Structure formats: structure tokens, C-alpha cells
Amino acid sequence: MNLTQLEYFREIYLTGSYSVAAAKLGITQPALSLQIQKLEEELDFKLIDRTRRPLRLTEEGEVFYRKSVEILQEIEQLKNVALELVAEVKGTLRLGVIPTLAPYLIPLFAETLRQNYPALQLEVFELKTEEIVDELKMAQLDCGIISTPISEEKLNFDPIFYERFYAYVSEKHPYFNKQKINIDGVKEEDIWYLEEGNCFQNQVNSICNFTPTQQNTRQLLYRSNSIDSLRRIVENENGITFIPELATINIPAEYEELIKEFSGTQPVREISIITLKRHAREKQVDALKTVITSSIPKRMQKKPDAWIVDTQL
């Protein structure tokens, strides 16, 4: 058994295909098959169920894969010892960011990151929270930026800022003429939602204190992962959607009147950088945190005396 075989096995798992994995690894498919066969012979059990398409791991293969990923992560840490010892922050940092944050946060610090750390390449993936957590565990990401808290013992959580929730109200809605909105008065049928499985939607449900139903009484049912798309619906149709604070920055002046605060205790979401408890990119993650905090208003970095909304994850 050798590390190359473990890397080959990981690529097959990620792609679900011998041919695709071989192409990504830059080797021939017979060479890849031979290495996996040798590994299975040494282990004396099958790793891959070859009768299914896409390929699936056997039960033994699943257990072996999880352990092999841990080993590859340790090797990755060793490879990065040299990077940690030198002063320059460089290399590639793979970052997962939730879709309700990425379009508004990344532009705030991208230029500062380029100027301050020219040798650091940031690779950003827009993913849901559960996908980010899974990718971290499988060593496909180095860190994530998500809304917290969530229940996950294997991760470190480093809160970096807090952003308020706002309502975005159509000019046709009765609440448009109000300065502030009473959360208790918001009706479910008035709300345009993000796609199910999004932690932002879970937080909206917590704020409004109800469990959503299928809104099948509407002629138009719009399922989206984009806050901006829901804004357009509210502007042109009717109803209400919820937006986080950073999303309000680039709203055109002619639509600013649609942004409404909530009366009473303000709902807030906590945004954190998450990593595995043992990871190989500490210096790069610290650099990322530095540029983010330099780009976020100071008032958002202090934990507020407000209602931090649960993600229900």
C-alpha cells in the first residue's frame, strides 16, 4: 500500500468514474485500474462495487475511504510545513461560502486580498452549509464561511461578524408604508422563500415562528437560491422577502424604500469561518480572516445584544 494508491482511490470516489479519474490524474485507465486492484488484493476485500453506475464503494470501501482521507490530510499538513515556516503567505486556499453571503462578501475583500497577499490564490465555491461541512470532512475544502451556530463536533468555529436581517417589501404590500415591521404580523403566504434546505430559509422560519407549507395557492411558485432573484420578484409582483445586511449595500437608491427594519428585538445572523480542528492552512486562513475583518464595518464585528437566530442545523 502506498500514498499514490490512496490518492487514486480518492479520485475515483470523487468522480464516480475510472475514466474521468484517470483523465484528472493524468494516467491511463488500465494503469489506474491496476493500482486499485493491487490495493484490493493487499487488503483482501473489494473497495468498489463495479456493477453500479456511477461507481459506488462497498461497505468496507466506505470505512476504508474515511480512514484514508484522514491519512491524506495528515500528509497534506506535512507538505505545508514549509509554507508555514516561511514568512510569505502563498499557495491555494479552497473556500466554501453559502450562497446568501458569497455575492456580497467576496467583492468586499477580493481586491485587498490580491494586494496584501499576491502569492495566495483563493478558490471560492458557493455551496449550502451541509455541503461545505461534508467537503471539509472529505478534504475538498480548506475552510468555509457559513452562518452559525450549527451542531458539528469535528469543526472549529470562529465568528467574524454579525449581520442583521431586513424585510424587503413590495410597494404593493400594505407594510410598504410602515417604517418598521412587526415580525408577529408577517403572514406566511406573503413571503417569497429561498430553496428548501437553505439555512437562511430555516432562520426566516425561526424569525416568523412558523413551519412553511407548500405555497401552492400562488399562480407563480419560484424556488431560488438567490436573494437577488427574490428581490426582483418582490419588486415586480407583491409580497415580502428577507435579506441580510450585506445584501442591502448594493441595492439601487430607487429601491431603498423597500428595505424595512423589524420592530423590537433585532434578528441577527452570526457569520463564522469554519475549519477542521486539525488543518494544514492556518496561515492562509488567518490571512483570509484579516482581509475580511478589515473590509467589514467595525460595528458588525462586535457581538450585538440582539437575537442571534438559530440555523436549525
WOWOVEN-V752246 format. One record per residue. N is the residue number from 1. RES is the residue in one small letter. OMEGA is omega in degrees with one decimal (NA if undefined). D_CENTER is the distance of its C-alpha to the mean C-alpha in Angstrom with 1 decimal. Layout:
[[N,RES,OMEGA,D_CENTER] [N,RES,OMEGA,D_CENTER]]
This chain:
[[1,m,178.3,34.5] [2,n,-176.2,32.8] [3,l,178.8,29.4] [4,t,178.3,29.7] [5,q,177.9,30.0] [6,l,177.8,26.9] [7,e,177.5,24.9] [8,y,-179.7,26.6] [9,f,178.7,25.7] [10,r,-178.4,22.0] [11,e,176.7,22.1] [12,i,179.3,24.0] [13,y,-175.4,21.5] [14,l,-177.1,18.5] [15,t,-177.3,20.7] [16,g,-175.5,22.8] [17,s,175.2,25.8] [18,y,-175.6,28.5] [19,s,179.8,29.2] [20,v,178.8,25.8] [21,a,179.8,25.2] [22,a,179.6,28.6] [23,a,-179.8,27.9] [24,k,-179.7,24.7] [25,l,179.6,26.7] [26,g,177.6,29.7] [27,i,178.9,32.2] [28,t,179.4,34.2] [29,q,176.7,33.3] [30,p,178.9,36.5] [31,a,178.4,35.7] [32,l,179.9,32.2] [33,s,-179.5,33.9] [34,l,-179.3,36.6] [35,q,178.6,34.3] [36,i,177.6,32.4] [37,q,178.2,35.8] [38,k,179.4,37.1] [39,l,179.0,34.2] [40,e,179.0,34.9] [41,e,179.2,38.6] [42,e,-179.3,38.1] [43,l,-178.7,35.9] [44,d,169.3,38.3] [45,f,-178.5,35.7] [46,k,176.8,33.7] [47,l,-170.4,30.0] [48,i,173.3,29.4] [49,d,-173.9,30.7] [50,r,-178.5,32.1] [51,t,-175.1,33.4] [52,r,176.9,30.1] [53,r,-3.9,28.2] [54,p,-176.4,25.5] [55,l,176.9,26.4] [56,r,176.7,25.4] [57,l,170.5,26.0] [58,t,177.8,28.8] [59,e,177.7,28.4] [60,e,179.4,29.8] [61,g,178.4,27.4] [62,e,179.6,24.3] [63,v,-179.4,25.7] [64,f,-179.2,26.7] [65,y,-178.8,23.4] [66,r,179.1,21.5] [67,k,-178.6,24.3] [68,s,177.0,24.4] [69,v,177.8,20.7] [70,e,179.2,21.6] [71,i,179.6,24.5] [72,l,176.1,22.8] [73,q,177.8,20.4] [74,e,178.2,23.6] [75,i,178.1,25.1] [76,e,176.7,22.2] [77,q,178.5,22.8] [78,l,-179.5,26.5] [79,k,-176.7,25.9] [80,n,176.6,24.1] [81,v,-179.0,26.9] [82,a,178.4,28.7] [83,l,-179.7,25.8] [84,e,-176.4,25.6] [85,l,180.0,29.4] [86,v,-175.4,29.8] [87,a,-173.6,29.2] [88,e,174.7,27.2] [89,v,-177.4,23.5] [90,k,-177.3,22.8] [91,g,-178.5,21.1] [92,t,176.1,17.7] [93,l,-179.3,14.4] [94,r,-171.4,11.4] [95,l,171.9,8.2] [96,g,-178.7,4.6] [97,v,179.6,3.5] [98,i,-174.0,3.4] [99,p,179.8,6.8] [100,t,-179.1,9.0] [101,l,-171.3,8.6] [102,a,-175.3,8.4] [103,p,-176.2,11.9] [104,y,-177.1,13.5] [105,l,-173.5,12.3] [106,i,179.5,12.6] [107,p,-178.5,16.1] [108,l,-174.2,17.2] [109,f,-174.0,17.1] [110,a,-178.1,17.3] [111,e,177.4,21.1] [112,t,177.8,21.5] [113,l,-179.5,19.5] [114,r,-178.0,21.7] [115,q,-174.9,24.8] [116,n,-176.9,24.3] [117,y,-174.3,22.9] [118,p,-178.6,24.3] [119,a,-179.8,24.1] [120,l,176.8,20.3] [121,q,178.9,18.3] [122,l,178.3,14.6] [123,e,-172.4,12.8] [124,v,177.0,9.5] [125,f,173.5,7.4] [126,e,-176.5,5.9] [127,l,173.2,4.3] [128,k,-174.9,4.7] [129,t,-177.1,4.6] [130,e,177.1,7.6] [131,e,177.9,6.8] [132,i,179.4,4.8] [133,v,179.7,7.9] [134,d,-179.2,10.2] [135,e,175.6,9.6] [136,l,-178.9,10.2] [137,k,-179.3,13.2] [138,m,176.9,14.5] [139,a,176.1,14.4] [140,q,173.1,12.6] [141,l,175.9,10.2] [142,d,179.1,11.8] [143,c,178.6,9.3] [144,g,172.2,5.9] [145,i,-173.2,5.9] [146,i,171.6,5.5] [147,s,-178.1,8.6] [148,t,8.4,11.1] [149,p,169.3,13.4] [150,i,-179.6,12.5] [151,s,-179.6,15.0] [152,e,-172.5,14.4] [153,e,-172.3,17.3] [154,k,-174.5,16.3] [155,l,168.3,13.8] [156,n,178.7,14.7] [157,f,-178.9,13.4] [158,d,179.8,14.5] [159,p,-177.7,14.5] [160,i,173.6,14.9] [161,f,-176.9,15.6] [162,y,179.4,16.3] [163,e,-177.5,16.4] [164,r,170.9,18.7] [165,f,173.5,18.5] [166,y,170.7,21.1] [167,a,175.8,22.8] [168,y,-164.5,23.4] [169,v,178.0,26.8] [170,s,175.3,28.9] [171,e,-179.2,32.4] [172,k,-176.0,33.8] [173,h,179.5,32.5] [174,p,-178.7,34.9] [175,y,-176.0,32.3] [176,f,-177.3,32.2] [177,n,178.4,35.4] [178,k,176.4,34.1] [179,q,177.9,33.0] [180,k,-175.5,30.7] [181,i,173.1,29.5] [182,n,-177.1,30.2] [183,i,-176.6,27.2] [184,d,-178.2,29.7] [185,g,-178.6,31.2] [186,v,179.8,28.2] [187,k,-178.3,28.8] [188,e,-175.9,26.4] [189,e,178.3,28.1] [190,d,-170.0,27.5] [191,i,169.4,23.7] [192,w,-171.1,21.6] [193,y,164.2,18.4] [194,l,180.0,15.0] [195,e,177.5,14.6] [196,e,-178.8,15.0] [197,g,179.0,12.3] [198,n,-176.4,10.0] [199,c,177.2,9.9] [200,f,176.7,11.4] [201,q,177.7,14.2] [202,n,-179.2,14.8] [203,q,176.3,15.3] [204,v,178.2,17.6] [205,n,178.4,19.6] [206,s,-180.0,20.0] [207,i,-176.1,21.3] [208,c,176.7,23.7] [209,n,171.6,24.6] [210,f,177.1,24.8] [211,t,-175.2,23.5] [212,p,172.8,22.9] [213,t,174.7,25.3] [214,q,-174.7,25.4] [215,q,-172.6,26.5] [216,n,176.9,29.1] [217,t,178.8,31.8] [218,r,174.0,30.3] [219,q,179.2,31.6] [220,l,174.0,28.2] [221,l,-173.7,25.1] [222,y,179.8,22.0] [223,r,-173.0,18.7] [224,s,170.0,15.8] [225,n,-174.3,12.1] [226,s,175.4,13.5] [227,i,179.8,14.9] [228,d,177.9,17.4] [229,s,178.4,18.7] [230,l,174.7,19.5] [231,r,-179.7,21.2] [232,r,178.5,23.4] [233,i,179.9,24.4] [234,v,-179.1,25.3] [235,e,-172.8,27.3] [236,n,179.9,29.2] [237,e,178.9,29.5] [238,n,174.6,29.5] [239,g,-172.8,27.6] [240,i,165.5,24.7] [241,t,-179.5,21.0] [242,f,179.6,18.8] [243,i,175.4,17.0] [244,p,-171.7,15.4] [245,e,-178.0,17.6] [246,l,-179.8,16.1] [247,a,-179.6,16.4] [248,t,-172.5,20.1] [249,i,-173.2,20.8] [250,n,177.6,21.5] [251,i,-179.0,23.1] [252,p,-176.2,26.6] [253,a,-176.4,29.5] [254,e,179.3,31.0] [255,y,-176.4,28.1] [256,e,179.5,27.7] [257,e,178.9,30.1] [258,l,-179.3,27.6] [259,i,-177.4,25.4] [260,k,172.7,26.6] [261,e,175.1,26.2] [262,f,175.5,26.6] [263,s,178.6,29.7] [264,g,-178.8,30.0] [265,t,-175.0,27.2] [266,q,174.1,24.2] [267,p,-175.1,20.8] [268,v,171.7,18.1] [269,r,178.9,14.4] [270,e,179.4,13.6] [271,i,-175.2,10.9] [272,s,165.5,10.6] [273,i,179.3,10.0] [274,i,176.7,9.8] [275,t,167.4,11.8] [276,l,-178.8,14.3] [277,k,172.6,17.5] [278,r,-178.6,19.2] [279,h,-168.2,17.6] [280,a,-173.8,19.3] [281,r,-174.7,17.8] [282,e,-178.0,18.8] [283,k,179.8,20.6] [284,q,178.8,18.0] [285,v,177.2,15.3] [286,d,178.0,18.1] [287,a,178.1,18.9] [288,l,179.5,15.4] [289,k,-178.8,15.7] [290,t,-177.7,19.2] [291,v,178.0,18.5] [292,i,-177.7,15.9] [293,t,177.2,18.4] [294,s,-176.7,21.1] [295,s,-178.2,19.6] [296,i,176.3,18.7] [297,p,-176.5,21.8] [298,k,-177.7,23.4] [299,r,-179.3,23.7] [300,m,-178.1,19.9] [301,q,179.6,19.7] [302,k,179.5,22.3] [303,k,-173.7,21.4] [304,p,171.5,23.2] [305,d,-173.0,25.8] [306,a,-178.4,24.0] [307,w,175.9,22.2] [308,i,-169.9,18.7] [309,v,179.8,17.4] [310,d,177.4,16.2] [311,t,-176.7,13.0] [312,q,178.0,15.2] [313,l,NA,12.9]]
